[in-house]
Amino acid sequence: MPKIVSANLNGIRSAAKKGFFEWLQKESPDFVCVQELKAQAADMTEQFLTPEGYVGHFHYAEKKGYSGVGVYSKREPDAIRIGFGNTEFDAEGRYVECDFGDLTVISLYAPSGSSSDERQLAKFRFMEVFLPHLMELKQSGREIVICGDWNIAHKEIDLKNWKSNQKNSGFLPEERAWMTHIFEKLGLVDVYRLLHPETTGDAYTWWSNRGQAWANNVGWRIDYHVATPGIAATARAASIYKEQRFSDHSPLTIIYG
């Protein structure tokens, strides 16, 4: 029964200093999907590349100190895909796909649109090109878990201040409708919500560094496990780890049976 973690590190070097790899050893998940490495291949130490008991596969952004994702696993994957075949977004280091038997584990870092109108337009372009890829994955017949920072809070219960955020990136009507399409039309499953359909404050995975967001739990749920129905149906426990802070996100762990 695989135990799978999704964790946006907001810089692998920073998260390592805060004890992320020690926590990883203690938790001992089967698969760990990390996002926002903010590192290039040359910055990756032996600990980052192959933590004890794990192998890692990574997609680095061309731009220094930006984006980057990876998948750690206890055994070598049968097949690895770096990037999803789109020039613009593959240059940004956003996608690693690993096959293990019948299971595919994917680490995804979807663009944020909050920094500028230009980035919001890029986010909309990503949504447009990623949807057909999701459709292909669903039609492959494999069991798939896509872990990562999707940078969208799907419903009102997924963020503290939903009313004041309706015109802000991450909670725009178009973004939310896109997530709905993934779950209702493509038939992929929001695994955390399958297990905890009504949970609000305990479901948040990201808190702004501004103000007292963390202290007051003014959070957003933007990190997901999005899975095919077969493996989603086996999910039996989900937890968000908040005892230590490795970044502005908290790791989301789901145990599949």
Secondary structure, DSSP 8 states (H G I E B T S, - for coil): --EEEEEE-SSHHHHHHTTHHHHHHHH--SEEEEE-----GGG--HHHHS-TT-EEEEE--SSTTS--EEEEESS--SEEEES-S-HHHHTT--EEEEEETTEEEEEEE----SS-HHHHHHHHHHHHHHHHHHHHHHHT-SEEEEEEE-----SGGGBTTTGGGTTSTTS-HHHHHHHHIIIIIS--EEHHHHH-SS--GGG--EE-SSTTTTTTT-EE--EEEEE-HHHHTTEEEEEE--SS-SSSB--EEEEE-
